[in-house]
Amino acid sequence: MASRSWSAGQSTGGPDLELFIFARFHARPGKQDALAEALRDVLAPSSEEPGCLGIHAFRSIRDPQLFYIHSRWKDEAAFEIHSGLPHTIRFVERAEPLIDHPFDVTRAEQIG
């Protein structure tokens, strides 16, 4: 279920604290192009959400199967809304069979 995969963990800050997301994706052998496409496809609709302050996808220069999403959200509530939207659910369903590990999403607050 998408919201469970994306919603793990609790923030130590208040409800109005800006939220940073770091998501790691390691593609199964031969699936890196499909994963890159899925990541690119979720960026535009996510960036148009009112609570999204920025979202970018990255690929490791040393491991072509390793990808990351870094995103910034107005607050944790905005990310919770994001996790339940159709484009996010479709992304999770599309990405899960392409990666060789459980979803790895970290919610973070800036400390410096």
C-alpha positions as YAML, in Angstrom:
chain: A
units: angstrom
residues:
- id: 1
  name: MET
  ca: [0.00, 0.00, 0.00]
- id: 2
  name: ALA
  ca: [1.50, 3.33, -1.06]
- id: 3
  name: SER
  ca: [0.78, 5.44, 1.98]
- id: 4
  name: ARG
  ca: [2.32, 2.82, 4.27]
- id: 5
  name: SER
  ca: [5.48, 2.64, 2.17]
- id: 6
  name: TRP
  ca: [5.90, 6.40, 2.07]
- id: 7
  name: SER
  ca: [4.63, 7.29, 5.54]
- id: 8
  name: ALA
  ca: [6.96, 5.37, 7.83]
- id: 9
  name: GLY
  ca: [8.60, 7.34, 10.63]
- id: 10
  name: GLN
  ca: [7.73, 10.34, 12.72]
- id: 11
  name: SER
  ca: [9.10, 13.86, 12.67]
- id: 12
  name: THR
  ca: [10.76, 15.24, 15.79]
- id: 13
  name: GLY
  ca: [9.74, 18.78, 14.83]
- id: 14
  name: GLY
  ca: [6.40, 20.51, 14.97]
- id: 15
  name: PRO
  ca: [3.66, 20.14, 12.38]
- id: 16
  name: ASP
  ca: [4.67, 23.36, 10.57]
- id: 17
  name: LEU
  ca: [8.33, 22.37, 10.16]
- id: 18
  name: GLU
  ca: [9.58, 22.16, 6.56]
- id: 19
  name: LEU
  ca: [10.13, 18.51, 5.65]
- id: 20
  name: PHE
  ca: [12.93, 17.06, 3.52]
- id: 21
  name: ILE
  ca: [12.62, 13.63, 1.91]
- id: 22
  name: PHE
  ca: [15.51, 11.44, 0.84]
- id: 23
  name: ALA
  ca: [14.40, 8.32, -1.02]
- id: 24
  name: ARG
  ca: [16.86, 5.67, -2.24]
- id: 25
  name: PHE
  ca: [16.15, 3.25, -5.10]
- id: 26
  name: HIS
  ca: [18.52, 0.51, -6.25]
- id: 27
  name: ALA
  ca: [17.33, -1.04, -9.52]
- id: 28
  name: ARG
  ca: [17.30, -4.75, -10.17]
- id: 29
  name: PRO
  ca: [19.81, -5.74, -12.89]
- id: 30
  name: GLY
  ca: [18.53, -4.60, -16.28]
- id: 31
  name: LYS
  ca: [15.75, -2.44, -14.76]
- id: 32
  name: GLN
  ca: [17.65, 0.82, -14.35]
- id: 33
  name: ASP
  ca: [16.23, 2.47, -17.50]
- id: 34
  name: ALA
  ca: [12.65, 1.61, -16.52]
- id: 35
  name: LEU
  ca: [13.29, 2.95, -13.02]
- id: 36
  name: ALA
  ca: [14.82, 6.17, -14.37]
- id: 37
  name: GLU
  ca: [11.74, 6.66, -16.54]
- id: 38
  name: ALA
  ca: [9.38, 6.05, -13.60]
- id: 39
  name: LEU
  ca: [11.30, 8.58, -11.50]
- id: 40
  name: ARG
  ca: [11.22, 11.20, -14.25]
- id: 41
  name: ASP
  ca: [7.49, 10.62, -14.77]
- id: 42
  name: VAL
  ca: [6.59, 11.34, -11.13]
- id: 43
  name: LEU
  ca: [8.58, 14.59, -10.90]
- id: 44
  name: ALA
  ca: [6.27, 16.93, -12.84]
- id: 45
  name: PRO
  ca: [2.97, 16.08, -11.13]
- id: 46
  name: SER
  ca: [4.68, 16.08, -7.73]
- id: 47
  name: SER
  ca: [6.30, 19.47, -8.33]
- id: 48
  name: GLU
  ca: [2.88, 20.94, -9.14]
- id: 49
  name: GLU
  ca: [1.43, 20.04, -5.74]
- id: 50
  name: PRO
  ca: [0.82, 23.11, -3.55]
- id: 51
  name: GLY
  ca: [2.88, 21.70, -0.67]
- id: 52
  name: CYS
  ca: [5.91, 20.73, -2.76]
- id: 53
  name: LEU
  ca: [8.77, 23.23, -2.48]
- id: 54
  name: GLY
  ca: [11.06, 21.26, -4.79]
- id: 55
  name: ILE
  ca: [11.70, 17.74, -6.08]
- id: 56
  name: HIS
  ca: [14.63, 16.29, -8.02]
- id: 57
  name: ALA
  ca: [15.79, 12.82, -9.07]
- id: 58
  name: PHE
  ca: [19.45, 11.78, -9.11]
- id: 59
  name: ARG
  ca: [21.49, 8.85, -10.45]
- id: 60
  name: SER
  ca: [24.79, 7.75, -8.96]
- id: 61
  name: ILE
  ca: [27.80, 8.32, -11.19]
- id: 62
  name: ARG
  ca: [29.49, 5.25, -9.67]
- id: 63
  name: ASP
  ca: [26.57, 2.80, -9.62]
- id: 64
  name: PRO
  ca: [24.20, 3.20, -12.59]
- id: 65
  name: GLN
  ca: [21.54, 1.15, -10.76]
- id: 66
  name: LEU
  ca: [21.38, 3.58, -7.80]
- id: 67
  name: PHE
  ca: [18.91, 6.50, -7.80]
- id: 68
  name: TYR
  ca: [17.65, 9.04, -5.29]
- id: 69
  name: ILE
  ca: [14.78, 11.47, -4.98]
- id: 70
  name: HIS
  ca: [15.32, 14.55, -2.85]
- id: 71
  name: SER
  ca: [12.23, 16.63, -2.18]
- id: 72
  name: ARG
  ca: [11.19, 19.51, 0.08]
- id: 73
  name: TRP
  ca: [7.69, 19.91, 1.46]
- id: 74
  name: LYS
  ca: [5.94, 22.79, 3.20]
- id: 75
  name: ASP
  ca: [5.30, 20.49, 6.16]
- id: 76
  name: GLU
  ca: [4.64, 16.85, 7.00]
- id: 77
  name: ALA
  ca: [0.92, 17.23, 6.22]
- id: 78
  name: ALA
  ca: [1.78, 18.22, 2.64]
- id: 79
  name: PHE
  ca: [3.86, 15.07, 2.24]
- id: 80
  name: GLU
  ca: [1.04, 12.96, 3.69]
- id: 81
  name: ILE
  ca: [-1.29, 14.37, 1.06]
- id: 82
  name: HIS
  ca: [1.33, 13.64, -1.63]
- id: 83
  name: SER
  ca: [1.64, 10.02, -0.51]
- id: 84
  name: GLY
  ca: [-2.04, 9.38, -1.18]
- id: 85
  name: LEU
  ca: [-2.35, 11.06, -4.58]
- id: 86
  name: PRO
  ca: [-2.90, 8.92, -7.70]
- id: 87
  name: HIS
  ca: [0.43, 9.80, -9.36]
- id: 88
  name: THR
  ca: [2.34, 8.83, -6.22]
- id: 89
  name: ILE
  ca: [0.44, 5.57, -5.82]
- id: 90
  name: ARG
  ca: [1.08, 4.74, -9.50]
- id: 91
  name: PHE
  ca: [4.79, 5.52, -9.02]
- id: 92
  name: VAL
  ca: [5.05, 3.21, -6.00]
- id: 93
  name: GLU
  ca: [3.26, 0.41, -7.86]
- id: 94
  name: ARG
  ca: [5.53, 0.92, -10.87]
- id: 95
  name: ALA
  ca: [8.79, 1.22, -8.92]
- id: 96
  name: GLU
  ca: [8.36, -1.62, -6.40]
- id: 97
  name: PRO
  ca: [9.02, -4.45, -8.88]
- id: 98
  name: LEU
  ca: [11.99, -2.56, -10.36]
- id: 99
  name: ILE
  ca: [14.02, -2.27, -7.15]
- id: 100
  name: ASP
  ca: [15.92, -4.95, -5.23]
- id: 101
  name: HIS
  ca: [14.98, -3.80, -1.69]
- id: 102
  name: PRO
  ca: [12.02, -2.47, 0.31]
- id: 103
  name: PHE
  ca: [11.24, 1.22, -0.13]
- id: 104
  name: ASP
  ca: [13.87, 3.33, 1.66]
- id: 105
  name: VAL
  ca: [12.44, 6.76, 2.48]
- id: 106
  name: THR
  ca: [13.85, 9.08, 5.13]
- id: 107
  name: ARG
  ca: [11.97, 12.07, 6.50]
- id: 108
  name: ALA
  ca: [14.41, 14.71, 7.71]
- id: 109
  name: GLU
  ca: [14.61, 18.20, 9.12]
- id: 110
  name: GLN
  ca: [17.41, 20.62, 8.34]
- id: 111
  name: ILE
  ca: [19.91, 21.10, 11.16]
- id: 112
  name: GLY
  ca: [22.33, 23.55, 9.59]
...
